[in-house]
Amino acid sequence: MGKFFEELKRRNVFRVGVAYLVTAWLLLQMADVVLGNIGTPEWVFKAILLVLALGFPVALLFAWAFEMTPEGIKKEKDVDRSQSITQVTGKKLEYFTIGALSLVVVFFVAREYLFPHGEHADEEAVAAQGSEPVSIAVLPFEDFSENADQGYFSRGISEEILNLLAKTHGLRVAARTSSFAFAGGEHDIREIGEKLDVDKVLEGSIRKSGNAIRITAQLINIEDGYHLWSETYDRDLDDIFKIQDEIAASILNSLKVHLLGETEHAVTAERARDLDAYSDYLIGKERLALATRADIEAARDKFDQAIAADPGYAPARAALSHAWLLLEREEYGKADKKTVDAVVVPQLEKALELSPDLPEAIAIRGLHHLQRYRYEEARNDLNRAIHLNPNFALAYLWRSETWYEQEQYLQMLADKEKAYSLDPMSLEIASQLAFDYGSFWRPRDADRIIARMFDLHPGHPRAYRALAANLGNHGRNAEAALLLEEAMEAHPDIEYFPPWHAWMLFVIGLYDEVEQQGQDFVTVSALLAQDRLEEARDLLEKGLQGEIDEYWLSTARDYYQVMRGELGIEPLKSAVAAELAWLEDHGVPWREQCRPYLIHDMRVSGVEDGVDEMMDECRKRTEERLKAGYLCPCSFFDLVLFATLDGRADEAVARANQWLDNGDSFAWLAGDEVLKQWSDRPEYEQILIRNAEQVARQQQIYRAGVAAREQEKSPGSP
């Protein structure tokens, strides 16, 4: 037996085994981190584990039966003992093992610092894959009073319990938007648990009779419907806010003891002092969650009323700031930034003066920083808000945008998934997550989220928007155009649908239909594509005089083939100057605008300052997105343009074919001034042919869809 072990040692079997185990362990740790962050199915990791396990005895047998020699690998029995170099090989294996162990140390350090934790970091976004926290939804308490006049009180107590629970570490609490969607008590408990992805539900009721009020609360286990805890509270209605605070705190303490094993301790809530103020605040929150321009404006007015009734109520000031920041967005009206700042800045300052640790105010200040491109300040505020309230879904969503700006795409996705897990019925969160799934080339996940949006919010403009964006991003432009027509019919007041629809028609080359839409600067593109240059110039001049919305002026200027050159250099200079001035006036860091046509326009018009830096930044960002697997499918055309502008024709051709493989196409491709730079290559004509075929296919799909819809509407159709 001794000779056998000596032979194992001589043949380096032990050394091979140790080196293999260290390397395999390191590979498994790296796979766990990488695969977990990109959403790879669990079976992939198990398959890697199985392969590595099966490889271990193979490695040992190989070490026993074979030997490394200067002439290569030979069977051990064929090697002369006097010529054997197993000792040298053994030393190399020892060095290799030491190196692998060093990498283990580096891995742990990297994981610690690249995935930060603590009050000012991403502890929730890159959470450990350990035990799942207790999850709970707080449903709106029902008003069973004789006159049904205690709605403000029942909503208020539910709101306070939810807010207090949300600030409790160790609990995952469904957000208000999602849990309050199940008001009315007609929903099955298991349905609620499935849609909100929680394992427990707190429900209750309010019953007022004379000056007496009875509050009942009960905790239900989703899996079996078993009542885990219940309590009834009887009080005299002397001070309604005092009672609400008392009951909310009592329920919270009971739940924390029951669910987390904590001891009871005092809790406080942010409280209005005026009943009307509190009622207006609650109504405003409900309207804000509906996510339409009319509802946001109505919510803003309610928050104004709440502040007028109770100037010391900080949450109302924070909520008012949130409403104004939403109204600043294109989809909700594009309120002027200076007007917004005049309201938001003093309101947030006052809210934080009144309540320095109010998570809502801190997070909304972070949102304000974000919309002003102050990403570091935004993330600091959002980290603090999440620390104070680890269940603040919108804070995770807003923080995700700061990760995007730093090319931390896995962090970005993790934050959005966390937000969605907390508030699965939020249209804003769902639509952004669906877009990111599409950009990570996870179309099934994107489709699942969008289908759920339509199921939960049938016909909502956000659902239409998410689906149209997903279709367009994957080259299904005709289907996007048809869907947008349906959206416009359902929501004629939504301003961003018509120009988007016109743009989809332009992309598939239906220029006559574009002109019928009345979207002037999409029409500019159509006119240029048809060489109707004088008409295009007239519309261009109209836009530069400020008569047309700046967003579509900018969009058209990017895509109408760099003004085809025939319009002359002076109009191009004017267009570039106008766009750069607009970007500067709106606080947009133009050097971060990775827009290839803008770069081309600047070069052609003689703007040199910052252009090379812009190209370098664009290349860096694109490469980082590719490495992370995050690249919107439609962005492949931008890659074509960047490669062309950078003089890399081979790469441009490869990217163009990749873009076409995705099913995408642009009707104007043959006239694109940027791509003509490599028109002398034989591949150019083939790309144009493929593009024309796909454009024709999109036109067929669109016209078939229109015909089918007309058939459905015609008299006598089945």
Residue pairs with C-beta under 8 A, 6 or more apart in sequence:
8 14
8 64
10 86
11 63
11 64
11 67
11 76
11 86
12 63
12 86
12 89
12 90
12 93
13 60
13 63
13 64
15 63
15 90
15 93
15 94
15 97
16 59
16 60
16 62
16 63
16 93
17 56
17 59
17 60
17 63
18 97
19 93
19 96
19 97
19 100
20 55
20 56
20 59
20 60
21 56
22 97
22 100
22 101
22 104
23 100
24 52
24 55
24 56
25 104
26 100
26 103
26 104
26 107
27 48
27 52
28 48
28 49
28 52
29 104
29 107
30 107
31 45
31 48
32 45
32 129
33 111
35 44
35 45
36 129
37 126
37 410
37 413
37 414
38 410
38 440
38 629
39 413
39 440
39 442
39 445
64 76
65 75
65 76
66 73
66 74
66 75
66 76
67 73
67 74
67 75
67 76
67 79
67 84
67 85
67 86
67 89
68 85
68 89
69 79
69 83
69 84
69 85
70 85
115 122
115 126
116 122
116 123
117 123
119 383
119 384
119 387
120 380
120 383
120 384
120 387
121 383
122 383
122 399
122 411
122 414
122 415
124 386
124 390
124 396
124 415
124 418
125 396
125 399
125 400
125 403
125 411
125 414
125 415
125 418
126 411
126 414
127 418
132 172
133 170
133 171
133 172
134 170
134 171
134 172
134 199
134 200
134 259
134 260
135 171
135 172
135 173
135 174
135 197
135 198
135 199
135 200
136 165
136 171
136 172
136 173
136 174
136 198
136 199
136 200
136 201
136 202
136 219
136 255
136 259
137 173
137 174
137 178
137 179
137 182
137 192
137 193
137 196
137 198
137 200
137 201
137 202
138 158
138 161
138 162
138 165
138 173
138 174
138 179
138 201
138 202
139 158
139 179
139 180
139 182
139 183
139 192
139 201
139 202
139 203
139 204
140 154
140 155
140 158
140 179
140 180
140 182
140 183
141 154
141 155
141 157
141 158
141 203
141 204
141 205
141 206
141 215
141 217
142 154
142 184
142 185
142 203
142 204
142 205
142 206
143 149
143 150
143 151
143 153
143 154
143 205
143 206
144 205
144 206
144 207
145 206
145 207
145 208
145 209
146 208
146 209
147 208
149 208
150 206
150 208
150 213
152 275
152 278
152 279
152 282
153 206
153 208
153 213
153 240
153 244
154 205
154 206
155 282
156 244
156 278
156 282
157 204
157 206
157 215
157 244
157 247
157 248
158 180
158 204
159 176
159 282
159 285
160 244
160 245
160 248
160 269
161 202
161 248
161 251
161 252
162 173
162 176
162 179
163 269
163 270
164 248
164 249
164 252
164 267
164 269
165 171
165 173
165 252
165 255
165 391
166 173
166 175
166 389
166 390
166 391
166 392
167 359
167 388
167 389
167 390
167 391
168 252
168 256
168 260
169 390
170 260
171 259
171 260
171 391
172 198
172 391
172 421
172 422
173 391
173 422
174 196
174 197
174 198
174 422
174 423
174 424
175 391
175 393
175 394
175 422
175 423
175 426
176 285
176 289
177 289
177 393
177 423
177 425
177 426
178 195
178 196
178 422
178 423
178 424
178 425
178 426
179 196
180 286
180 289
181 425
181 456
182 192
185 203
189 201
189 220
189 222
189 225
190 222
190 225
192 198
192 201
192 222
193 199
193 201
193 222
193 223
195 424
195 425
195 456
196 424
196 425
197 421
197 424
198 222
199 221
199 222
199 223
200 219
200 220
200 221
200 222
200 228
200 259
201 219
201 220
201 222
202 217
202 218
202 219
202 220
202 251
202 255
203 217
203 218
203 220
204 215
204 216
204 217
204 218
205 215
205 216
206 213
206 214
206 215
207 213
207 214
207 216
208 214
208 237
211 236
211 237
211 238
212 234
212 235
212 236
212 237
213 234
213 235
213 236
213 237
213 243
214 232
214 233
214 234
214 235
215 232
215 233
215 235
215 247
216 230
216 231
216 232
216 233
217 230
217 231
217 233
217 251
218 227
218 229
218 230
218 231
219 227
219 228
219 229
219 230
219 255
219 258
220 226
220 227
220 228
221 227
221 228
228 258
229 254
229 255
229 258
231 250
231 251
231 254
233 247
233 250
235 243
235 246
235 247
237 243
240 275
241 271
241 272
241 273
241 275
241 278
244 271
245 268
245 269
245 271
248 269
249 266
249 267
249 268
249 269
252 267
253 264
253 265
253 267
256 262
256 264
257 263
257 264
270 313
270 314
270 315
270 355
270 358
272 278
272 281
272 306
272 310
272 313
272 315
272 316
273 310
273 312
273 313
274 309
274 310
274 313
276 305
276 306
276 309
277 305
277 306
277 307
277 309
277 310
277 313
277 316
278 306
278 310
278 313
280 302
280 303
280 305
280 306
280 309
280 316
281 302
281 303
281 306
281 313
281 315
281 316
281 319
283 299
283 302
284 298
284 299
284 300
284 301
284 302
284 303
284 306
284 316
284 319
284 323
285 299
285 319
287 295
287 296
287 298
287 299
287 302
288 295
288 296
288 299
288 319
288 322
288 323
288 326
289 426
291 427
291 428
291 460
291 462
292 461
293 327
293 331
293 332
293 333
293 493
293 494
294 493
296 323
296 326
296 327
296 332
297 323
297 327
299 319
299 323
300 320
300 323
300 324
300 327
303 316
303 317
303 319
303 320
303 323
304 320
306 313
306 316
307 313
307 316
307 317
307 320
310 316
312 354
313 354
314 350
314 351
314 352
314 354
314 355
314 358
314 361
315 351
315 355
315 358
315 360
315 361
317 347
317 348
317 350
317 351
317 354
317 361
318 347
318 348
318 351
318 358
318 360
318 361
318 364
319 360
320 343
320 347
321 343
321 344
321 347
321 348
321 351
321 361
321 364
321 365
321 368
322 360
322 364
322 367
324 335
324 340
324 343
324 344
325 340
325 344
325 364
325 367
325 368
325 371
326 332
327 333
327 335
327 340
328 334
328 335
328 337
328 340
328 371
330 496
330 551
331 465
331 494
331 496
333 495
334 551
337 372
337 586
337 587
344 368
345 368
348 361
348 364
348 365
348 368
351 358
351 361
352 358
352 361
352 362
352 365
355 361
357 388
359 385
359 388
359 389
359 392
359 395
360 385
360 392
362 381
362 382
362 384
362 385
362 388
363 381
363 382
363 385
363 392
363 394
363 395
363 398
365 381
366 377
366 378
366 379
366 380
366 381
366 382
366 385
366 395
366 398
366 399
367 378
367 398
369 375
369 377
369 378
369 381
370 378
370 398
370 401
370 402
372 587
373 587
373 588
373 589
375 402
375 405
375 406
376 402
378 398
378 399
378 401
378 402
379 399
379 402
382 395
382 398
382 399
382 402
383 399
385 392
385 395
386 392
386 395
386 396
386 399
389 395
391 422
392 422
393 418
393 419
393 420
393 422
393 423
393 426
393 429
394 419
394 423
394 426
394 428
394 429
396 415
396 416
396 418
396 419
396 422
397 415
397 416
397 419
397 428
397 429
397 432
399 415
400 411
400 412
400 413
400 415
400 416
400 419
400 432
401 412
403 409
403 411
403 412
403 415
404 412
407 621
407 624
407 625
407 628
409 440
409 624
409 625
409 628
409 629
409 630
410 628
412 436
412 630
413 436
413 440
413 630
416 429
416 432
416 433
416 436
417 433
419 426
419 429
419 433
420 426
420 429
420 430
420 433
420 449
423 429
424 430
424 452
425 456
425 457
427 453
427 457
427 460
427 462
427 463
428 462
430 449
430 450
430 452
430 453
430 462
430 466
431 453
431 462
431 463
431 465
431 466
431 469
433 449
434 445
434 446
434 449
434 450
434 453
434 466
434 470
435 446
435 466
435 469
435 470
435 473
435 632
436 630
437 443
437 445
437 446
437 449
438 446
438 469
438 470
438 473
438 474
438 632
438 633
439 473
439 630
439 631
439 632
439 633
440 629
440 630
441 629
441 631
441 633
443 470
443 474
446 470
447 470
449 466
450 463
450 466
450 467
450 470
453 460
453 462
453 463
453 466
453 467
454 463
454 467
457 463
459 490
461 487
461 490
461 491
461 494
461 497
464 483
464 484
464 486
464 487
464 490
464 491
464 497
465 487
465 496
467 483
468 480
468 483
468 484
468 487
468 500
469 480
471 477
471 479
471 480
471 483
472 480
472 504
472 634
473 632
473 633
473 634
474 633
474 634
474 662
474 663
474 664
475 633
475 634
475 662
475 663
475 664
475 665
475 694
476 663
477 504
477 507
477 508
477 664
477 665
477 698
478 504
478 508
478 698
478 699
478 700
478 701
478 702
478 705
479 701
479 705
480 504
481 501
481 504
481 505
481 508
481 702
482 702
482 705
482 706
482 709
484 497
484 500
484 501
484 504
485 501
485 709
487 494
487 497
488 494
488 497
488 498
488 501
491 497
498 517
498 518
498 519
499 519
499 521
499 522
499 549
499 552
501 517
502 514
502 517
502 519
502 522
502 523
503 519
503 522
503 555
505 513
505 514
505 517
505 702
506 514
506 522
506 525
506 526
506 529
506 667
507 665
507 666
507 667
507 698
508 665
508 667
508 695
508 698
508 699
508 702
509 529
509 667
509 668
509 695
509 699
510 699
510 702
511 526
511 529
511 530
514 522
514 523
514 525
514 526
515 523
515 526
517 523
519 552
520 539
520 542
520 543
520 548
520 552
521 539
521 543
521 548
521 549
521 552
521 553
521 555
521 556
522 552
522 556
523 539
524 536
524 539
524 540
524 543
524 556
524 560
525 556
525 559
525 560
525 561
525 668
527 533
527 535
527 536
527 539
528 536
528 560
528 561
528 563
528 564
528 671
529 560
529 561
529 667
529 668
529 671
531 564
531 566
533 564
533 566
533 567
536 560
536 567
537 567
537 571
539 548
540 563
540 567
540 571
540 575
542 548
543 553
543 556
544 553
544 574
544 575
544 578
550 582
553 578
553 579
554 579
554 582
557 563
557 575
557 579
557 597
557 598
557 601
558 595
558 597
558 598
559 597
559 668
561 668
561 671
561 672
561 673
562 572
562 597
562 600
562 601
562 604
562 673
562 674
563 571
563 572
563 575
563 601
564 671
564 673
565 673
569 604
569 605
572 601
572 604
572 605
573 605
573 606
575 601
576 598
576 601
576 602
576 605
576 607
579 598
579 601
580 590
580 607
583 589
583 590
583 593
584 590
590 610
590 614
591 610
591 613
591 614
591 617
592 617
593 614
594 614
594 617
594 618
594 621
594 622
594 638
594 642
595 638
596 618
596 638
596 641
596 642
596 644
596 645
596 674
597 641
597 674
599 611
599 614
599 615
599 618
599 645
600 641
600 645
600 673
600 674
602 608
602 611
602 614
603 611
603 645
615 642
615 645
615 646
618 642
619 642
619 646
622 631
622 635
622 638
622 639
622 642
625 631
625 635
633 662
633 664
634 664
636 655
636 658
636 659
636 662
636 664
637 656
637 659
637 664
637 666
639 655
639 658
639 659
640 652
640 655
640 656
640 659
640 675
641 652
641 674
641 675
643 649
643 651
643 652
643 655
644 652
644 674
644 675
644 677
644 678
645 674
649 677
649 678
649 681
652 675
652 678
653 678
653 681
653 683
653 684
653 687
656 675
656 683
656 687
657 683
657 687
657 690
660 687
660 690
660 691
660 694
663 694
664 694
665 691
665 694
665 695
665 698
666 672
666 691
666 695
667 695
669 675
669 687
669 688
669 691
670 688
670 691
670 692
675 684
678 684
711 717
